[in-house]
């Protein structure tokens, strides 16, 4: 099982900008709040939501275009053994990825931003 520490290490590996790191931390907290707002009570599920928020832009600094952002990131996540439900949730924050924000997995609606 991947952990927040794993996600934070990945974020730091790919993101050097203090502003982007702070953005990721802010979205992580927002996602935890969204999870609770959507009625998620299981701490492990709330943690998943937070991790998705932490990772949502981890590849952006190196891949800032629609042609690369998230396409590279999802490949990296798969290569490193992240759960598919989390990969889909991360990718769903960009409309151009054409992934539903309402996945079939336990991570319910993932409204990162539109």
N, CA and C atoms as an extended XYZ file, in Angstrom:
342
Properties=species:S:1:pos:R:3:atomname:S:1:resname:S:1:resid:I:1 pbc="F F F"
N         0.852       -1.197        0.000 N   UNK     1
C         0.000        0.000        0.000 CA  UNK     1
C         0.886        1.244        0.000 C   UNK     1
N         0.635        2.117       -0.939 N   UNK     2
C         1.374        3.382       -1.010 CA  UNK     2
C         0.889        4.312        0.094 C   UNK     2
N         1.799        5.117        0.609 N   UNK     3
C         1.503        5.991        1.740 CA  UNK     3
C         1.668        7.458        1.373 C   UNK     3
N         1.258        8.313        2.307 N   UNK     4
C         1.469        9.746        2.122 CA  UNK     4
C         2.957       10.047        1.993 C   UNK     4
N         3.782        9.346        2.766 N   UNK     5
C         5.235        9.544        2.676 CA  UNK     5
C         5.747        9.215        1.271 C   UNK     5
N         5.206        8.164        0.666 N   UNK     6
C         5.571        7.814       -0.712 CA  UNK     6
C         5.167        8.935       -1.669 C   UNK     6
N         3.963        9.458       -1.465 N   UNK     7
C         3.461       10.534       -2.325 CA  UNK     7
C         4.303       11.794       -2.157 C   UNK     7
N         4.636       12.121       -0.932 N   UNK     8
C         5.442       13.314       -0.675 CA  UNK     8
C         6.832       13.175       -1.301 C   UNK     8
N         7.415       11.994       -1.201 N   UNK     9
C         8.724       11.755       -1.816 CA  UNK     9
C         8.643       11.922       -3.335 C   UNK     9
N         7.581       11.410       -3.948 N   UNK    10
C         7.397       11.544       -5.387 CA  UNK    10
C         7.214       13.012       -5.769 C   UNK    10
N         6.408       13.716       -5.005 N   UNK    11
C         6.215       15.149       -5.251 CA  UNK    11
C         7.559       15.877       -5.206 C   UNK    11
N         8.356       15.613       -4.206 N   UNK    12
C         9.642       16.291       -4.057 CA  UNK    12
C        10.632       15.886       -5.142 C   UNK    12
N        10.533       14.665       -5.618 N   UNK    13
C        11.400       14.220       -6.707 CA  UNK    13
C        11.124       14.996       -7.989 C   UNK    13
N         9.859       15.249       -8.260 N   UNK    14
C         9.465       15.877       -9.517 CA  UNK    14
C         9.243       17.380       -9.421 C   UNK    14
N         9.069       17.909       -8.239 N   UNK    15
C         8.696       19.321       -8.070 CA  UNK    15
C         9.683       20.022       -7.154 C   UNK    15
N        10.384       20.999       -7.700 N   UNK    16
C        11.343       21.780       -6.911 CA  UNK    16
C        10.755       23.114       -6.450 C   UNK    16
N         9.784       23.623       -7.177 N   UNK    17
C         9.185       24.918       -6.879 CA  UNK    17
C         8.453       24.901       -5.540 C   UNK    17
N         8.817       25.837       -4.691 N   UNK    18
C         8.148       25.954       -3.393 CA  UNK    18
C         6.661       26.256       -3.579 C   UNK    18
N         6.346       27.090       -4.563 N   UNK    19
C         4.942       27.440       -4.807 CA  UNK    19
C         4.122       26.210       -5.220 C   UNK    19
N         4.666       25.384       -6.105 N   UNK    20
C         3.936       24.184       -6.530 CA  UNK    20
C         3.828       23.164       -5.400 C   UNK    20
N         4.852       23.075       -4.564 N   UNK    21
C         4.767       22.169       -3.413 CA  UNK    21
C         3.691       22.646       -2.439 C   UNK    21
N         3.633       23.945       -2.198 N   UNK    22
C         2.596       24.489       -1.310 CA  UNK    22
C         1.214       24.268       -1.917 C   UNK    22
N         1.110       24.441       -3.231 N   UNK    23
C        -0.157       24.190       -3.923 CA  UNK    23
C        -0.602       22.749       -3.677 C   UNK    23
N         0.311       21.799       -3.828 N   UNK    24
C        -0.018       20.390       -3.623 CA  UNK    24
C        -0.488       20.135       -2.192 C   UNK    24
N         0.186       20.735       -1.231 N   UNK    25
C        -0.198       20.559        0.175 CA  UNK    25
C        -1.579       21.165        0.441 C   UNK    25
N        -1.852       22.303       -0.175 N   UNK    26
C        -3.164       22.932       -0.018 CA  UNK    26
C        -4.271       22.086       -0.621 C   UNK    26
N        -4.028       21.538       -1.806 N   UNK    27
C        -5.030       20.693       -2.448 CA  UNK    27
C        -5.214       19.401       -1.649 C   UNK    27
N        -4.138       18.890       -1.069 N   UNK    28
C        -4.254       17.713       -0.211 CA  UNK    28
C        -5.250       17.966        0.916 C   UNK    28
N        -5.115       19.087        1.580 N   UNK    29
C        -6.025       19.403        2.682 CA  UNK    29
C        -7.446       19.633        2.184 C   UNK    29
N        -7.569       20.296        1.044 N   UNK    30
C        -8.902       20.520        0.470 CA  UNK    30
C        -9.569       19.183        0.135 C   UNK    30
N        -8.791       18.251       -0.400 N   UNK    31
C        -9.354       16.948       -0.751 CA  UNK    31
C        -9.812       16.179        0.484 C   UNK    31
N        -9.092       16.298        1.571 N   UNK    32
C        -9.535       15.659        2.811 CA  UNK    32
C       -10.874       16.259        3.256 C   UNK    32
N       -10.977       17.575        3.127 N   UNK    33
C       -12.231       18.249        3.488 CA  UNK    33
C       -13.362       17.809        2.561 C   UNK    33
N       -13.081       17.713        1.256 N   UNK    34
C       -14.095       17.225        0.310 CA  UNK    34
C       -14.543       15.810        0.678 C   UNK    34
N       -13.601       14.967        1.027 N   UNK    35
C       -13.955       13.586        1.392 CA  UNK    35
C       -14.963       13.591        2.531 C   UNK    35
N       -14.676       14.363        3.562 N   UNK    36
C       -15.599       14.428        4.703 CA  UNK    36
C       -16.934       15.036        4.279 C   UNK    36
N       -16.892       16.063        3.433 N   UNK    37
C       -18.113       16.710        2.964 CA  UNK    37
C       -18.976       15.729        2.176 C   UNK    37
N       -18.336       14.836        1.408 N   UNK    38
C       -19.064       13.820        0.650 CA  UNK    38
C       -19.468       12.637        1.513 C   UNK    38
N       -19.197       12.695        2.808 N   UNK    39
C       -19.648       11.661        3.720 CA  UNK    39
C       -18.684       10.512        3.940 C   UNK    39
N       -17.452       10.653        3.498 N   UNK    40
C       -16.457        9.607        3.730 CA  UNK    40
C       -16.042        9.686        5.192 C   UNK    40
N       -16.121        8.561        5.882 N   UNK    41
C       -15.759        8.547        7.305 CA  UNK    41
C       -14.571        7.637        7.607 C   UNK    41
N       -14.277        6.715        6.721 N   UNK    42
C       -13.158        5.798        6.916 CA  UNK    42
C       -11.841        6.579        6.789 C   UNK    42
N       -11.017        6.593        7.836 N   UNK    43
C        -9.752        7.337        7.780 CA  UNK    43
C        -8.845        6.928        6.620 C   UNK    43
N        -8.852        5.663        6.249 N   UNK    44
C        -8.023        5.204        5.132 CA  UNK    44
C        -8.507        5.810        3.810 C   UNK    44
N        -9.814        5.935        3.649 N   UNK    45
C       -10.364        6.545        2.435 CA  UNK    45
C       -10.077        8.040        2.407 C   UNK    45
N       -10.213        8.699        3.538 N   UNK    46
C        -9.891       10.130        3.612 CA  UNK    46
C        -8.421       10.333        3.264 C   UNK    46
N        -7.566        9.443        3.728 N   UNK    47
C        -6.140        9.503        3.407 CA  UNK    47
C        -5.912        9.381        1.904 C   UNK    47
N        -6.634        8.472        1.248 N   UNK    48
C        -6.515        8.324       -0.213 CA  UNK    48
C        -6.859        9.626       -0.917 C   UNK    48
N        -7.942       10.255       -0.496 N   UNK    49
C        -8.342       11.521       -1.100 CA  UNK    49
C        -7.234       12.549       -0.934 C   UNK    49
N        -6.661       12.612        0.260 N   UNK    50
C        -5.572       13.556        0.499 CA  UNK    50
C        -4.376       13.282       -0.388 C   UNK    50
N        -4.015       12.023       -0.532 N   UNK    51
C        -2.871       11.654       -1.366 CA  UNK    51
C        -3.119       12.027       -2.823 C   UNK    51
N        -4.331       11.819       -3.302 N   UNK    52
C        -4.670       12.227       -4.675 CA  UNK    52
C        -4.455       13.732       -4.834 C   UNK    52
N        -4.886       14.505       -3.860 N   UNK    53
C        -4.660       15.943       -3.921 CA  UNK    53
C        -3.182       16.290       -3.923 C   UNK    53
N        -2.411       15.600       -3.121 N   UNK    54
C        -0.971       15.836       -3.044 CA  UNK    54
C        -0.293       15.537       -4.385 C   UNK    54
N        -0.755       14.513       -5.066 N   UNK    55
C        -0.118       14.077       -6.316 CA  UNK    55
C        -0.681       14.707       -7.578 C   UNK    55
N        -1.777       15.423       -7.491 N   UNK    56
C        -2.491       15.801       -8.710 CA  UNK    56
C        -1.645       16.566       -9.725 C   UNK    56
N        -0.665       17.320       -9.297 N   UNK    57
C         0.195       18.077      -10.219 CA  UNK    57
C         1.672       17.723      -10.049 C   UNK    57
N         1.978       16.544       -9.501 N   UNK    58
C         3.375       16.236       -9.189 CA  UNK    58
C         4.291       16.321      -10.406 C   UNK    58
N         3.775       16.066      -11.605 N   UNK    59
C         4.607       16.093      -12.812 CA  UNK    59
C         4.542       17.421      -13.563 C   UNK    59
N         3.786       18.378      -13.066 N   UNK    60
C         3.507       19.602      -13.824 CA  UNK    60
C         4.758       20.431      -14.105 C   UNK    60
N         5.649       20.541      -13.144 N   UNK    61
C         6.847       21.367      -13.327 CA  UNK    61
C         7.691       20.882      -14.510 C   UNK    61
N         7.793       19.592      -14.664 N   UNK    62
C         8.572       19.013      -15.769 CA  UNK    62
C         7.748       18.862      -17.039 C   UNK    62
N         6.426       18.859      -16.897 N   UNK    63
C         5.523       18.579      -18.024 CA  UNK    63
C         4.342       19.544      -17.994 C   UNK    63
N         4.582       20.816      -18.336 N   UNK    64
C         3.542       21.829      -18.148 CA  UNK    64
C         2.519       21.969      -19.277 C   UNK    64
N         2.561       21.102      -20.277 N   UNK    65
C         1.620       21.239      -21.389 CA  UNK    65
C         0.574       20.127      -21.361 C   UNK    65
N        -0.521       20.361      -22.051 N   UNK    66
C        -1.561       19.330      -22.149 CA  UNK    66
C        -1.034       18.062      -22.815 C   UNK    66
N        -0.051       18.223      -23.683 N   UNK    67
C         0.504       17.065      -24.387 CA  UNK    67
C         1.336       16.171      -23.463 C   UNK    67
N         1.811       16.736      -22.338 N   UNK    68
C         2.680       15.949      -21.461 CA  UNK    68
C         2.152       15.812      -20.034 C   UNK    68
N         1.597       16.900      -19.469 N   UNK    69
C         1.123       16.854      -18.082 CA  UNK    69
C         0.065       15.772      -17.929 C   UNK    69
N         0.226       14.976      -16.955 N   UNK    70
C        -0.625       13.845      -16.605 CA  UNK    70
C        -0.408       12.636      -17.505 C   UNK    70
N        -0.092       12.833      -18.765 N   UNK    71
C         0.243       11.676      -19.597 CA  UNK    71
C         1.534       11.055      -19.049 C   UNK    71
N         2.511       11.887      -18.780 N   UNK    72
C         3.757       11.410      -18.174 CA  UNK    72
C         3.493       10.983      -16.734 C   UNK    72
N         2.736       11.796      -16.008 N   UNK    73
C         2.480       11.509      -14.601 CA  UNK    73
C         1.787       10.173      -14.378 C   UNK    73
N         0.770        9.876      -15.175 N   UNK    74
C         0.078        8.599      -14.999 CA  UNK    74
C         0.991        7.428      -15.345 C   UNK    74
N         1.858        7.625      -16.339 N   UNK    75
C         2.822        6.576      -16.691 CA  UNK    75
C         3.769        6.314      -15.518 C   UNK    75
N         4.274        7.380      -14.919 N   UNK    76
C         5.172        7.249      -13.762 CA  UNK    76
C         4.455        6.541      -12.620 C   UNK    76
N         3.224        6.951      -12.332 N   UNK    77
C         2.477        6.329      -11.237 CA  UNK    77
C         2.270        4.838      -11.485 C   UNK    77
N         1.940        4.470      -12.710 N   UNK    78
C         1.757        3.042      -13.032 CA  UNK    78
C         3.076        2.276      -12.890 C   UNK    78
N         4.150        2.856      -13.420 N   UNK    79
C         5.456        2.194      -13.328 CA  UNK    79
C         5.891        1.979      -11.879 C   UNK    79
N         5.440        2.856      -11.004 N   UNK    80
C         5.856        2.774       -9.606 CA  UNK    80
C         4.838        2.063       -8.717 C   UNK    80
N         3.833        1.488       -9.337 N   UNK    81
C         2.922        0.622       -8.612 CA  UNK    81
C         1.816        1.300       -7.822 C   UNK    81
N         1.429        2.492       -8.222 N   UNK    82
C         0.315        3.155       -7.546 CA  UNK    82
C        -0.993        2.498       -7.955 C   UNK    82
N        -1.979        2.455       -7.055 N   UNK    83
C        -3.273        1.839       -7.386 CA  UNK    83
C        -3.982        2.581       -8.524 C   UNK    83
N        -4.606        1.819       -9.399 N   UNK    84
C        -5.281        2.404      -10.559 CA  UNK    84
C        -6.354        3.406      -10.139 C   UNK    84
N        -7.066        3.148       -9.058 N   UNK    85
C        -8.104        4.088       -8.636 CA  UNK    85
C        -7.508        5.458       -8.318 C   UNK    85
N        -6.313        5.496       -7.763 N   UNK    86
C        -5.672        6.770       -7.445 CA  UNK    86
C        -5.127        7.432       -8.711 C   UNK    86
N        -4.604        6.630       -9.625 N   UNK    87
C        -4.105        7.168      -10.887 CA  UNK    87
C        -5.244        7.825      -11.660 C   UNK    87
N        -6.371        7.148      -11.745 N   UNK    88
C        -7.527        7.712      -12.451 CA  UNK    88
C        -8.026        8.979      -11.774 C   UNK    88
N        -8.027        8.988      -10.450 N   UNK    89
C        -8.479       10.182       -9.726 CA  UNK    89
C        -7.541       11.351       -9.976 C   UNK    89
N        -6.235       11.110       -9.972 N   UNK    90
C        -5.263       12.165      -10.274 CA  UNK    90
C        -5.500       12.696      -11.680 C   UNK    90
N        -5.627       11.798      -12.638 N   UNK    91
C        -5.788       12.204      -14.036 CA  UNK    91
C        -7.113       12.910      -14.295 C   UNK    91
N        -8.120       12.623      -13.503 N   UNK    92
C        -9.455       13.168      -13.770 CA  UNK    92
C        -9.556       14.670      -13.544 C   UNK    92
N        -8.545       15.286      -12.939 N   UNK    93
C        -8.663       16.727      -12.691 CA  UNK    93
C        -8.450       17.567      -13.941 C   UNK    93
N        -8.011       16.959      -15.029 N   UNK    94
C        -7.824       17.696      -16.282 CA  UNK    94
C        -8.829       17.192      -17.309 C   UNK    94
N        -9.670       18.077      -17.771 N   UNK    95
C       -10.694       17.684      -18.738 CA  UNK    95
C       -10.109       16.993      -19.967 C   UNK    95
N        -8.923       17.439      -20.408 N   UNK    96
C        -8.350       16.871      -21.626 CA  UNK    96
C        -7.952       15.405      -21.476 C   UNK    96
N        -7.912       14.892      -20.248 N   UNK    97
C        -7.627       13.469      -20.054 CA  UNK    97
C        -8.870       12.610      -20.315 C   UNK    97
N       -10.038       13.249      -20.362 N   UNK    98
C       -11.307       12.574      -20.664 CA  UNK    98
C       -11.571       11.374      -19.744 C   UNK    98
N       -11.325       11.594      -18.452 N   UNK    99
C       -11.581       10.580      -17.435 CA  UNK    99
C       -12.662       11.118      -16.517 C   UNK    99
N       -13.657       10.304      -16.262 N   UNK   100
C       -14.775       10.719      -15.421 CA  UNK   100
C       -14.307       11.126      -14.031 C   UNK   100
N       -14.904       12.170      -13.505 N   UNK   101
C       -14.644       12.563      -12.122 CA  UNK   101
C       -15.483       11.727      -11.163 C   UNK   101
N       -16.220       10.783      -11.715 N   UNK   102
C       -17.065        9.901      -10.925 CA  UNK   102
C       -16.664        8.456      -11.217 C   UNK   102
N       -15.476        8.066      -10.770 N   UNK   103
C       -14.969        6.724      -11.088 CA  UNK   103
C       -15.763        5.619      -10.414 C   UNK   103
N       -15.540        4.423      -10.885 N   UNK   104
C       -16.213        3.251      -10.334 CA  UNK   104
C       -15.538        2.755       -9.060 C   UNK   104
N       -14.405        3.342       -8.730 N   UNK   105
C       -13.644        2.898       -7.566 CA  UNK   105
C       -14.214        3.489       -6.282 C   UNK   105
N       -13.585        3.152       -5.187 N   UNK   106
C       -14.052        3.634       -3.889 CA  UNK   106
C       -13.852        5.133       -3.723 C   UNK   106
N       -12.948        5.706       -4.482 N   UNK   107
C       -12.785        7.158       -4.436 CA  UNK   107
C       -13.951        7.759       -5.205 C   UNK   107
N       -14.900        8.301       -4.460 N   UNK   108
C       -16.108        8.842       -5.078 CA  UNK   108
C       -15.779       10.140       -5.820 C   UNK   108
N       -16.727       10.991       -6.113 N   UNK   109
C       -16.469       12.167       -6.935 CA  UNK   109
C       -15.195       12.895       -6.517 C   UNK   109
N       -14.350       13.176       -7.491 N   UNK   110
C       -13.076       13.821       -7.225 CA  UNK   110
C       -13.057       15.218       -7.834 C   UNK   110
N       -13.718       16.184       -7.220 N   UNK   111
C       -13.820       17.524       -7.827 CA  UNK   111
C       -12.594       18.376       -7.524 C   UNK   111
N       -11.440       18.047       -8.111 N   UNK   112
C       -10.235       18.843       -7.847 CA  UNK   112
C       -10.421       20.277       -8.324 C   UNK   112
N       -10.744       20.444       -9.567 N   UNK   113
C       -11.099       21.735      -10.127 CA  UNK   113
C       -11.546       21.530      -11.561 C   UNK   113
N       -12.219       22.508      -12.075 N   UNK   114
C       -12.720       22.398      -13.456 CA  UNK   114
C       -12.136       23.475      -14.303 C   UNK   114
